[in-house]
Amino acid sequence: MERIKVLVVGCGNMGISHARAYHQLPNFEIVGLVSRRPDSREKLSEELGGLPTFSDFNTALSSTRPDAVSINTYPDTHAEYVRAGLEANAHVFVEKPLALTVEDAQSLVDLAREKGKKMVVGYILRVHPAWALFIEKAQMLGKPLVMRMNLNQQSSGEQWYTHKQLMNSMSPIVDCGVHYVDVMCMMTRANPVSVSAIGARLTDEISENMYNYGQLQVRFDDGSVGWYEAGWGPMMSETAFFIKDVIGPKGCVSIVEEDKGASDDIEGHSKTGGLLVHHSDMDSDGNFVKSDQLISTKDEPDHDGLCFLEQEFFLKSILEDKDLTAHMNDAVNSLKIVLAADASYKLGKTIEL
């Protein structure tokens, strides 16, 4: 059995879950854990039976000579670490977004192809069974589609600290938006043509050039439209913080979850509970022909389970030499859209794509 030596970089929420997945998959062997904070890497090392730990990525990379690198750090380090991993002839898994600019993202895609290495971007909703069904049901609603999505997070303490660190390099609609814009692109299977955005800086704890609330609107060449809203901070409302709703000529489909919990619950960010499907068909008297259908999805994987599915995909990509061209191109495309939204907010005008 081929053993793939993997170096895990970043031991926060995502790094922990991905490390647990590597630990469970017999084809992977974790050769090191890297983090800036000693307590995070030491705690994870202890959980997984005692693993080598490092405070510096480049030192770890040269010392362990891994076959694969798993990058789960703050976004402003992604491009640098991905490039170093690929230059060291390692396959790369990297949490979204791939980079902070479209140019950097495209150059990394080109480098992965040049090196003949697999590069998987952590779009966790792509491996989520309930979200796959959500996308499938949306594609059955006809065209155009109206897609309404948000994920606002009322954060405090350690999570607010993390959000402020993230906002040193990007806004919430960029960091979280790539997920949901990627979903919109899969639902429509159409090309985005323009993006506009609004936003607000609701705290003086972040840079004057940053905003912790934003909403983007995107138009597609098939007439479909979508909006995505995201806000972070102790001032954010818990009312309607999670909306995932798609409307088409034939009806609508929505993610519903009665026991959603608080917006700072990371498990709740991908949790669905069920899909509510409504059909617009009416009889000659103007009454609906079909009753609404509630599809239970309560057997969905938890956060660790979804990260396990992501790493299974990464493993198969390596062992089966899967063509990841479409996957990488989609990562660049969704990044292009959310960065255009960021530019729209700053310039105060619609951006043509």
ZAMARGU-4260 file (C-alpha; in steps of 0.2 Angstrom, whole numbers, plus 5000, padded with zeros to 4 digits):
<rodrens>
0) 5000/5000/5000 | 5007/5017/4995 | 5010/5029/5009 | 5008/5047/5006 | 5018/5058/5018
5) 5008/5073/5022 | 5013/5089/5031 | 4999/5098/5039 | 5001/5117/5040 | 4989/5126/5052
10) 4981/5118/5067 | 4965/5128/5069 | 4947/5122/5066 | 4950/5116/5048 | 4968/5110/5051
15) 4962/5099/5066 | 4948/5091/5056 | 4959/5088/5041 | 4973/5081/5052 | 4960/5069/5059
20) 4955/5063/5042 | 4973/5060/5037 | 4976/5050/5053 | 4961/5039/5049 | 4965/5036/5031
25) 4979/5022/5030 | 4986/5029/5014 | 4992/5045/5022 | 5006/5047/5035 | 5007/5063/5044
30) 5025/5068/5045 | 5023/5085/5054 | 5011/5098/5061 | 5015/5117/5059 | 5007/5131/5068
35) 5012/5148/5074 | 5005/5144/5092 | 5014/5130/5101 | 4998/5125/5111 | 4988/5122/5095
40) 5001/5110/5087 | 5006/5101/5103 | 4988/5098/5108 | 4984/5091/5091 | 5000/5081/5091
45) 4995/5073/5108 | 4978/5069/5101 | 4985/5060/5086 | 4998/5049/5096 | 5013/5061/5096
50) 5018/5069/5080 | 5033/5080/5075 | 5029/5098/5077 | 5036/5114/5069 | 5034/5133/5071
55) 5041/5137/5054 | 5033/5131/5037 | 5049/5131/5027 | 5059/5122/5040 | 5046/5109/5041
60) 5045/5107/5022 | 5064/5105/5021 | 5065/5093/5036 | 5051/5081/5032 | 5051/5081/5013
65) 5033/5077/5011 | 5024/5070/4996 | 5009/5081/5000 | 5006/5098/5010 | 4989/5102/5018
70) 4988/5121/5020 | 4975/5127/5033 | 4982/5144/5037 | 4976/5162/5036 | 4972/5167/5018
75) 4987/5179/5016 | 4999/5164/5017 | 4990/5153/5005 | 4999/5158/4989 | 5016/5158/4996
80) 5014/5141/5005 | 5006/5133/4989 | 5020/5139/4978 | 5033/5132/4990 | 5024/5116/4991
85) 5023/5114/4973 | 5041/5119/4970 | 5046/5105/4983 | 5037/5093/4971 | 5023/5090/4983
90) 5004/5088/4980 | 4994/5102/4988 | 4978/5103/4997 | 4974/5121/5002 | 4959/5129/5011
95) 4949/5142/5001 | 4953/5154/4994 | 4968/5148/4984 | 4976/5166/4984 | 4972/5184/4987
100) 4973/5189/4968 | 4966/5181/4952 | 4984/5183/4945 | 4992/5173/4959 | 4978/5160/4959
105) 4981/5157/4940 | 4999/5156/4942 | 4998/5142/4955 | 4986/5133/4943 | 4999/5134/4930
110) 5013/5129/4941 | 5003/5113/4947 | 5001/5108/4929 | 5019/5111/4925 | 5025/5101/4940
115) 5012/5087/4936 | 5005/5089/4954 | 4988/5088/4961 | 4981/5104/4969 | 4964/5103/4978
120) 4955/5118/4985 | 4945/5115/5000 | 4927/5119/4993 | 4919/5108/5007 | 4901/5110/5000
125) 4907/5100/4984 | 4908/5084/4994 | 4893/5088/5005 | 4879/5075/5000 | 4865/5087/5005
130) 4872/5101/4996 | 4875/5090/4980 | 4856/5086/4981 | 4852/5105/4984 | 4862/5109/4968
135) 4853/5095/4958 | 4836/5100/4964 | 4840/5118/4959 | 4845/5113/4941 | 4827/5106/4939
140) 4818/5122/4942 | 4821/5129/4925 | 4829/5145/4920 | 4832/5159/4925 | 4836/5155/4943
145) 4835/5167/4958 | 4848/5162/4971 | 4847/5169/4989 | 4861/5165/5001 | 4869/5172/5016
150) 4880/5167/5031 | 4881/5180/5045 | 4891/5176/5060 | 4889/5184/5077 | 4906/5182/5084
155) 4915/5186/5100 | 4930/5181/5110 | 4942/5169/5101 | 4931/5169/5085 | 4930/5188/5084
160) 4949/5188/5086 | 4950/5175/5071 | 4938/5186/5061 | 4948/5201/5064 | 4964/5192/5058
165) 4955/5186/5042 | 4950/5204/5039 | 4968/5209/5038 | 4968/5203/5021 | 4950/5200/5015
170) 4932/5204/5019 | 4918/5192/5024 | 4910/5192/5006 | 4927/5187/4999 | 4932/5174/5012
175) 4915/5165/5013 | 4908/5170/4997 | 4919/5159/4986 | 4909/5144/4993 | 4892/5150/4988
180) 4897/5159/4972 | 4904/5142/4967 | 4888/5134/4971 | 4878/5147/4961 | 4890/5143/4946
185) 4886/5125/4948 | 4867/5128/4949 | 4866/5139/4934 | 4880/5131/4923 | 4881/5148/4916
190) 4894/5162/4914 | 4894/5177/4926 | 4893/5193/4917 | 4893/5207/4931 | 4895/5209/4949
195) 4890/5223/4961 | 4891/5225/4980 | 4887/5235/4995 | 4896/5235/5012 | 4898/5243/5029
200) 4912/5245/5042 | 4903/5242/5058 | 4918/5243/5070 | 4933/5253/5073 | 4943/5237/5077
205) 4947/5234/5059 | 4957/5244/5046 | 4948/5259/5039 | 4949/5251/5022 | 4940/5235/5027
210) 4922/5232/5030 | 4914/5218/5041 | 4897/5217/5032 | 4894/5215/5014 | 4882/5209/5001
215) 4886/5205/4983 | 4874/5203/4968 | 4879/5193/4952 | 4871/5191/4935 | 4874/5177/4923
220) 4872/5176/4905 | 4857/5164/4906 | 4847/5178/4915 | 4850/5170/4932 | 4854/5181/4947
225) 4860/5178/4964 | 4865/5187/4980 | 4876/5183/4994 | 4877/5192/5011 | 4890/5190/5025
230) 4894/5199/5041 | 4906/5196/5056 | 4907/5203/5073 | 4899/5205/5090 | 4886/5217/5083
235) 4879/5205/5070 | 4860/5199/5071 | 4856/5181/5074 | 4839/5184/5065 | 4840/5175/5047
240) 4858/5173/5048 | 4857/5157/5037 | 4847/5158/5021 | 4849/5146/5006 | 4835/5147/4994
245) 4834/5145/4975 | 4819/5150/4965 | 4815/5145/4946 | 4800/5145/4935 | 4795/5128/4940
250) 4796/5131/4959 | 4809/5133/4973 | 4820/5123/4984 | 4827/5129/5001 | 4838/5122/5015
255) 4828/5121/5031 | 4835/5117/5048 | 4823/5120/5063 | 4837/5117/5076 | 4850/5128/5067
260) 4859/5134/5083 | 4869/5150/5085 | 4878/5158/5070 | 4895/5155/5078 | 4893/5136/5078
265) 4905/5130/5064 | 4895/5113/5063 | 4879/5124/5058 | 4888/5132/5044 | 4886/5116/5033
270) 4872/5108/5042 | 4856/5106/5032 | 4843/5095/5041 | 4831/5095/5026 | 4827/5102/5009
275) 4810/5109/5006 | 4805/5108/4987 | 4790/5118/4981 | 4782/5115/4964 | 4774/5130/4954
280) 4762/5119/4944 | 4743/5124/4945 | 4727/5116/4939 | 4714/5125/4929 | 4707/5133/4945
285) 4723/5140/4950 | 4727/5128/4964 | 4744/5119/4966 | 4744/5102/4959 | 4758/5095/4970
290) 4761/5097/4989 | 4777/5103/4995 | 4790/5090/4998 | 4802/5089/5013 | 4817/5079/5010
295) 4826/5074/5026 | 4845/5076/5026 | 4848/5073/5045 | 4860/5058/5041 | 4873/5070/5034
300) 4891/5070/5039 | 4897/5082/5053 | 4911/5094/5050 | 4925/5081/5053 | 4915/5069/5042
305) 4915/5082/5028 | 4934/5085/5030 | 4936/5066/5028 | 4927/5066/5012 | 4938/5080/5006
310) 4954/5071/5010 | 4947/5055/5002 | 4944/5065/4986 | 4962/5072/4988 | 4969/5054/4990
315) 4959/5048/4975 | 4966/5062/4964 | 4983/5057/4968 | 4982/5038/4967 | 4971/5038/4952
320) 4979/5053/4943 | 4963/5062/4941 | 4962/5077/4930 | 4958/5092/4941 | 4958/5105/4927
325) 4940/5109/4929 | 4942/5109/4948 | 4956/5122/4948 | 4948/5133/4935 | 4932/5134/4945
330) 4942/5139/4960 | 4950/5153/4950 | 4933/5158/4943 | 4924/5159/4960 | 4938/5170/4966
335) 4937/5181/4951 | 4919/5184/4955 | 4921/5188/4974 | 4936/5199/4971 | 4926/5209/4958
340) 4913/5211/4971 | 4926/5218/4983 | 4931/5230/4969 | 4913/5235/4966 | 4911/5240/4984
345) 4927/5250/4984 | 4923/5259/4968 | 4905/5261/4970 | 4900/5254/4953 | 4895/5238/4945
350) 4910/5227/4938 | 4908/5219/4921 | 4916/5202/4920
</rodrens>
